[in-house]
């Protein structure tokens, strides 16, 4: 291997074999002392040293994107880099050296998480120390790859007032969300990928009274609510020997022994939903979680599918959900940002008592047919009924114009954009 590529490979190998720290000065010195550097000018040497160091430490060329507070997702397709700042994917002005560089970067990131990524294990799902989620796939499984996906994690929790200011939540509707939390109604935050579910749940947990203990169970630690008494459990994948895995279902059962006032499952995606429902039906009210669902009407079917995974018969699942969960908070992601789209109630209807959702409020339409029912539930729990639920006229609140400001476009000190 000749030229700059050969020089880069030799310097990388020297640092790898020696196990030396790849400081900036050390890498520059190593490049300059390589025989191949004689063909390069001073500027080319420094540029090459920067690229070599990027291959050896951190996220390499992606580091500036990870440091950008507005970036939520970084996607690498072979050598093309795309980013999402809350308004959809756009191509990033970042140059990757080639598929081999992307492969090395993916393997380094995986190794830093204690995970294996090679031809025998061509894909990995892991989390960096800063909370960034990493998913990588190598060829030939990745037909035009390698592929690398990074979902950033911003440790800046929003307050509900911040979401109102950003246009994500209409002001009068914020009062409804606050009342739901105060009344200890159990709720699910639902929406599609990247709709802001984690941010919304994080924000709502900040409304829990400080005298209550929140126990969070997550597959990947993302929730960091502004609350004085939070403990969190995180699932663990098996090691390279295939041992040591701890799943969410196990953690939910452990969480019940930790005296939770509020039991939170970061994302319901499997059999753990059965244990969560059992907990919510045995005195642990006020719990919450997130669920992938593109519309409130899809929630019953999604829960039914998860219940089947957990061995819960259809009729039993519908009965337990109807008794345990009351509210569905739905977010959507449009061309102009992430917004709260609707609030619904979960009810059991018909002779078979099957789950259905009824609208409490919907963006652009105002209060729905279930507004009075939610008002009744709040009243039964001695929680003041928000004005919007007491209004006899359905006044549209929060139409499409409220989407002009994406959730991530209004960061504040101490806020969260994840």
Secondary structure as UniProt FT lines:
FT   HELIX           3..18
FT   HELIX           24..33
FT   HELIX           35..39
FT   HELIX           42..56
FT   TURN            58..59
FT   HELIX           60..62
FT   HELIX           63..67
FT   TURN            69..70
FT   STRAND          73..77
FT   TURN            78..79
FT   STRAND          80..84
FT   STRAND          89..91
FT   HELIX           99..112
FT   TURN            113..114
FT   STRAND          123..127
FT   TURN            129..130
FT   STRAND          133..137
FT   TURN            139..141
FT   TURN            143..144
FT   STRAND          147..151
FT   HELIX           160..165
FT   TURN            166..167
FT   HELIX           171..182
FT   TURN            183..184
FT   STRAND          187..191
FT   TURN            193..194
FT   HELIX           197..205
FT   TURN            206..207
FT   TURN            210..211
FT   STRAND          214..218
FT   STRAND          230..234
FT   TURN            240..241
FT   HELIX           248..255
FT   TURN            256..257
FT   STRAND          262..265
FT   HELIX           272..280
FT   TURN            281..283
FT   TURN            285..286
FT   STRAND          288..292
FT   HELIX           296..298
FT   HELIX           299..309
FT   TURN            310..311
FT   HELIX           314..324
FT   STRAND          327..334
FT   TURN            335..336
FT   STRAND          337..349
FT   TURN            350..353
FT   STRAND          354..362
FT   TURN            363..365
FT   STRAND          366..367
FT   TURN            369..370
FT   HELIX           371..380
FT   TURN            381..382
FT   HELIX           387..390
FT   HELIX           400..404
FT   HELIX           407..409
FT   TURN            413..414
//
